[in-house]
Amino acid sequence: MKVAFLEDLQKIFEFLLRETAPENMIHTLYSEIGELTESYVLQRDIENFIAYFRVILSAPRIPRKIKFDKNLVGAFIDRTYAGLSDRVLEERTARLFENFLNIIPKGMDITNTCLDDLALELEVMKTPSLHKIMLRARIATILKWLQGPLRERLSPDLQDHIVLLAAIYGQYHKNLAINIDWEPYEVAPRDLDILISEYRILEIAIIEALATIKHARMAHPDLTRYDEQFQIMLEGLDNLHKMEESGTLESFDSLKDRLIISSALIYIQDDYVHKDAELKQLIQLFVSLYFKYRDMRREVKKDLETAN
């Protein structure tokens, strides 16, 4: 199977270099995790709406025609959620109603044809893309940076905010039901100074990763051979192993390889990439080999906190 792995990985790192700014780093995390999460919630609401009204329309006798309007959507949202504030319920109602207006005119009868159209639109929303992978790679890169090298230098308040965002992002990854009352966060001047002054280190790691990817492409690997396409990942894992043995795994030198491997795993595990049996086996291998190096600093700290 032909895979444009290195070409797409280069595009991902060009995006990271071009679209990551230290002064907006926390806002980027907040807005993009929020958008991904709320998009997931919207898709879940659409699925539930379709399923609910298919059941209603399948009844032997419907008491009256069901007209599409905001009150109908609001009643569905109120039925679906418990414990959310009125503001969040109103926002969910407005977002779902506005999305439906693209498909169903206000005042139109709800029919199975309408529900079929909504299902088609839902499939479009779920369609994977390289751009979506780029956004997720940027979130992962920023979290890796903030929860790794910078963690102890940031204020406890910002550390807590980052942990919260990471937890929400983790729930999103696991397709868990997510109901968040989003609150904006203002970065303190001291934290902002640290983000800006230290960003050059992360930027250099991204530049070095991009150079490594370009160098790998210059070898003109066979796009039909996984062993040639994914050699860059094997080399990165080998580098991490050597650093572990030499006691330098937590040094800056490991950051480039961590970024390459983590971004590559985000890419090849996504539905955007068609997977045959051989690639699925390779993914399992890469995940198992990388697991011991992923966020080691946080895992050690977590173990110490648990022990205490």
N, C-alpha and C positions, 0 to 999 in steps of 0.2 A: 504494500500500500504506500502511496506517495504521501509524505508528510512534509509540510513547509515549516518544520519546527524552528530551525535557526533563523529563518527569515522573519517569522512572527515574533520570536524571542527578541530579535534586534529591534523590531517596532515597539515592543513593550518597554524596553530600556530607553529607547529614544523618547518615548512618552514620559517615562519616569524623570528623565533628565530635564525635559522641556516643561513639564507641567507640575513639578513639585517645588513649592516655595516655602522656606522656613517660617516666614511671617504669617502664612496662611495654613500652616500644617495642622493645627488643632481644629480650625474651622473646616478644613478639608475632611478630616476624619469624621467630625460631627455631621456635616452635611451629606457626605457620601454614604456613610453607614446609615444615616437616617433615611436617605432616599432608597437605598437597597432594601432596608427593612420595611419601609412603608409600601414599596412596590410589591414586596412579598405579601404583605398584609392585604393590599388591594387585590392581588391575584387570588389569594385565598378567599376573600369576600366574593369575588366574581364567581369562583367555583361553587361556593356555598349558595349563592343567589340562584345560580342555574339549577343546582340540585334541588333546592327547596321548591322552586316554582315548577320544575318538572313533576315533582310529586303532587303539587296542587292541581296542575293541569291534567294529571292522569286520573284524578278522581272521577267516578262514574257520573257525578253531576256537580258542576261548579255553580255555587249559589248566584254569582254575578260575574260579569266580565271584570277582569283586573286591569285597571288603567295605570299606565306608567307615569309617575310623578315623584316629586321629592318626598312627599309624605309616605309613599309606599316604600321608598328606599330607607327612609328614616325609621319606619316601623320594623323593617328587616334588621337594620343595624341594632336597634334597641333590643330585639329578640336575641340577637347573636352574642352580644357582649354584656357582661355584668361587671360592675365595680369600676367602670371607667368614668371619668368626669364628664359633665355635660359638654364641656368644650371639646374634648377628644371625640365624643360621640358625634357632635355636630361636624367636626372636621372629617371624620370617616364618612359620614353621610354625604357631605358636599363633594368629597373626592370621588366616591362611587357613583353618585348621580351625574357628575360632570363627565366621567368616563363613559357612562351609559348613553349620554346624550349624543355621543358620536355615532351610536348604533341605532338607538331607539328614540324617535321623536316624542316629545312630551305629549301626554294624553293618548298615546297609542295603546291598543290592547296588548297585553303580554300574551304571546303565543309561543308554541314550540319553535316556530320559524325565527322569532326574535331571540330565543335562547340559543338556537343554532348559530346565529350571527354573533352572539356574545362569545360563544365557545370558540369560534374562528378567530375573533379578535384576541382572545386569551392565548391562543396558540402563538399568535404573532408576538405578544408581549413576552412569552417564554422563550422565544427563539434565541439561542446563544449567539454571541458575536465576539469578535476580537476586542472591540472597544469595551465591552463589559468585563472581559478578562483584564484589560489594562487598568480599569478602575479598581478591580479587586487586588491586582498586583501592587498598585500604589498604596492601598489601605494596608496590606500586609507589610510592605516595606516600611511605611511610617510607624506602624505598631512595633515592628521588629527593632527599629531604631530607638523609639521612645521607651520601650520596655527592656531594652538591653543596655547599650553604652550610656544612655542619658538618664536612666531611671533614677539613680541616687542623687543626681544633681538638681532634679526638678522639685518643686514644692510638694508637700504631702497632698495639698488640695488638688493640684494638677495630676499627680500620680493616681489619686482616687478616680478622677474624671476619666483618665485614660483606661484604667482597669474596668470601669463601667462600660465604656465604649467597646472595649475588647470583648467583654462578656456578652454584650448585645450582638456583636458581630459573630461571636461563636454560636449563639442561639440561631442566628440567621443561617449559618452554615449547616446547622443540624436540622433545618426546616421545622423548628419548634414554633408553636404559637407565640407570637410576640405582641404585647400591648404596652407601648411605651408612651408616657406623658413627657414629651420632649421639652427640655428646658435649655435655653441658650447658655453658653459658658464664656466668660470673659477672662482671657489669659492675663495674668499679672505681669507687669513690666519686667520684673526680674526673670521670670520664666521665658518671656519673649526674647530677652537679651541672650539667654542661654541657647535657645533654639536657633537664633540667627548666627551667633558666634560659632556654634559647633556644627552647623549644617555643612560646612565645607568638607568635613570628614566623610559624611554620608555621600555628598556629591562626588567626591573622589572615588569612593567605592563603586558608585553607579557608572562613572566614566570608565573605570578599570574593567568592570563587568561588560560594558558595551564594547570595549576594545577586544576583550577576550572572545566575545561572540563574533565580532567581525573577522577576527583572525581565524576562527573555526570555519567560517563561511568561505574564506579564501582558499581553503583546502578542497573546496568543491565536493563535499560529501555526497554520496549517492542517496538521493531522496527516497529510494525504495528500500534502503538498508538502515534498520534501526541502530545497529552497532556503530555506524558512521554518524548518523544524525545525533545520537545521544552520547557521543564520546565526551562532550563537554561536561555532562553531568557526572559521568564516571570519574573524570579527572578532578572535578570539584570535590566529590566525595573522598577521593584519594588524598587530596590536599588537606581536608579536614581531619582525616585519620592521622596523617603525619603530624599535624599541629597538635592533635590530642596526645600523641606519643611524646612530643617534645615539650608539652606543657604550655603551648602558646595558643590554645584553641580560643581563648577569650580575647586575643589580641585583635587589632584592627585588620591584620592580614586575612583573618577568616571571614570578614564581612562580605567581601566581594563574592566568595564562593557560596556563602549562605544566601545571598540575594539571587544569584544565578539559579541555584537549586530550588529555592522556595518559589520563585517566579515560574520556573520551568514546570514544577509540580502543579501549580495553579493552572497553567496552560494545558498540560497533557491530561489532567483529570477532568477538565471541563467537557461538557457535552458538545462544545464547538468542534472538538477533535473526535473523529470517528475512530473507534478502537476495535482492532481485531484481537484474537486470543493472545498473540505474541506481545502486543503492546500492553494488554491488561497485565500480563505476567511481569513485564518490565516495570510497570507502574508500581506493582506490589513490592518489587525488589527495591526500587528507588525510595519508596516511602519507608520501608523497614530499615534501609541503610541510613537514611537521613534522620530518622526519629530520635536517635540518641544524641544528635547534635543540635536539634531544634530547640531554641530557647532554653539552653542548658542552665544559664545563669538564673532564670526565673524558677526553673524546676528545683534547683538546689536551694534557693531561698525559700520556696514553698515547703520543701521537706523540713528545713530547719524550723520554720514557723510552726509546722504541724507537730514536730518533736517537742517544741517548747510549750 
